[in-house]
């Protein structure tokens, strides 16, 4: 009987201490989440000094996403002085996708001299592929799927899906998929 009472008192004391430490812990973890960009960020729990640091970290993460192409880029949060570098990086990524055939190529964003070079490169890739008995592949998505590739059911993938972020924050790379309603229904066993 004494042991169970002692255990109960100890458990209550530990719970009470944990409850006292929890606000400090959650503020610290919220600050770390805001600073790193991982997890839930509660801006209202930050001190003014922490808010300034977090704002700087968020700005730098956005600038990095815009220049590298990895992650979500919010152009509205860029400084006007950053825009030329970001536009150049985006143009170079698009040009690279167009010339290599890997990734999504937006022909409308190419300047005329680069567009002519890309068109000749695409036609040579098609000819090379045809001479090897390969179906012509113009666009290859981020995940490696391509227009016309057959899915597991033998249905061609003809719909391009741009990369996007899920609600849980994970990134889904751009890919090709079959058109809605073209797959045979699954048999229920």
N, C-alpha and C positions, 0 to 999 in steps of 0.2 A: 504494500500500500504506500509506504514512504517513497519507494523507488518510483512508482508511477506519478506521484505528486511532484517529486523532484524533477522528473522528466518533463512534466507538464509546465512547471515553472520555468525550466530551462528553455523549452520550446517557445514559451510566451516571450521571454526576454530576447531570444534570438530574433523572433518575429518583430518585436518592438524596435530593436536596433536596426534591423533591415528596413523597416518602415521609415525610420528617421534618416537613413542613408539613401533611400531610394530617390528623393528629389534631386540630391546632389549628383547621384549616379546618372539619372535620366538627363539632367542638364549637360553633364559632361559628355554622355553618349550622343545627345542631340547636337552638341557642338562638333564632335568628331564626325558625325554623319553629314552635317552641313559642310564642314571643311573638306571632307574627302569626296562628297558626292554620292556616297553609298549609304543606303538606308533612309529612314524617314528624317527629314530636316524640319525641326520646329523653330522657325525664325523668332517667334515670340519668346522663346526660352533663352535667347542669347543676350549677353551683356552688350553694351555699345561697342566695346573694343573687339569682342568676338564677332559682332555683326559686320564690322569693317573688314576683318580678316576673311570672313566667309564670303562677303561680296567680292573681294579681290580674287579669292579662289574660284568662285563661280564664273567670274569674268574670264579668268585664264583658262578654265576648262572649256568654256564656250568657244573662245578664240582657237584653242587647240583643235576642237572638233571641226571648226570651220576651215582651218587650214589643212588639216590632215585628211578630212573626209570620214573619220571614224567617230561615230556618235552623232547626236542631234545638234545641228547648227542653228542658232537663233540669230538671224541677221539683224533683228531689231535691237539686240543687246550689244552690238559692235560699236566701237568708236569710229567716227568718220575716217580717222587716220589709218584704221585697220582694213578698211574696205578694199583698197587696191591690192594688198597682199592676199586677201581672201579670194578676191575675184580671179587673180592670177593663178592661185592654187586650184581653184575649181575648174578653171579653163584647162589647165595642164592635166588634171585628172580625167576630164571629159575627152581631151585630145588623145591621151594614152589609151583610154577605153576604145576609142574609135579606131586608132591605128593598130592596136594589138588584137582587137576582136574580143577581148575579155572585159566583162562589165557592161554597163548600160551606156550606149553612145547616143548623145542628143545632137543630131546633125544641125539643128537650128542654132545651136550655140557656137558653131565653128565659124571662123572668119573665112572668106572666100578662098584664099590660097591653101589653107589647111583642109578645107572641104574637098578641094580637087585632089589633094594628096591622099586623103582618106578614101575617097571613092575609087581611086586607082588601086590602093592597097586592098580594099574589100574585093574588088574584082579579081585580083591576083590570088587572094585566099580562096575564093570560090573556084577558080580554075585549078589551083593546086589540089583542092579537095576533090573536085570532079575527076581529075586525072588519076587519083588514088582510089576512086570508087566510093568516095565519101559524099554524103548529101551535103550541099552547101550550108554552112553555118555562118550567118552574119553576126548575130548577137549572142553573147554568152553572158548569163547572169552572174551575180556575185557568188552564188553557191556552186557555179559550174554547170547548171542546167542550161539548155539552149532551146531555141525555137525549133519545134518539130520533133524533139526527143520523145521517145515513147515512154509512157509511165508503166507501172507494174501491170496494168490491165491491157497494155498495147495501144492506148489512146494517145495521140500526139499532144504534146504540150504546146499550146499556141497563145496563151495569155500570160503577158509579163506582169509580175507583181513587184513593185518597188520595195526596197528594204524599209522596215518600220520597227517601231518599238512597241512591245506589248505593255499592258498595264503594269505588269510586275517589273518592268524596266529592262527585260532582256531584248536584245536586238535580233530581228529575223532578217537574214540577208535576202537581197533581191533574188527572185527566182522565176522560172516559168512553170506554169501549171496547165492542166487540161481545162478546157472550157467547162463552165458549170452545166451539169446535166448530160455530159458526154460519156461518163463512166457507167458501166453496167451496174445495175443494183446488186447489192450484196445479198447472197443467199443466206437465209436464216436456217440454221440446222438445229 
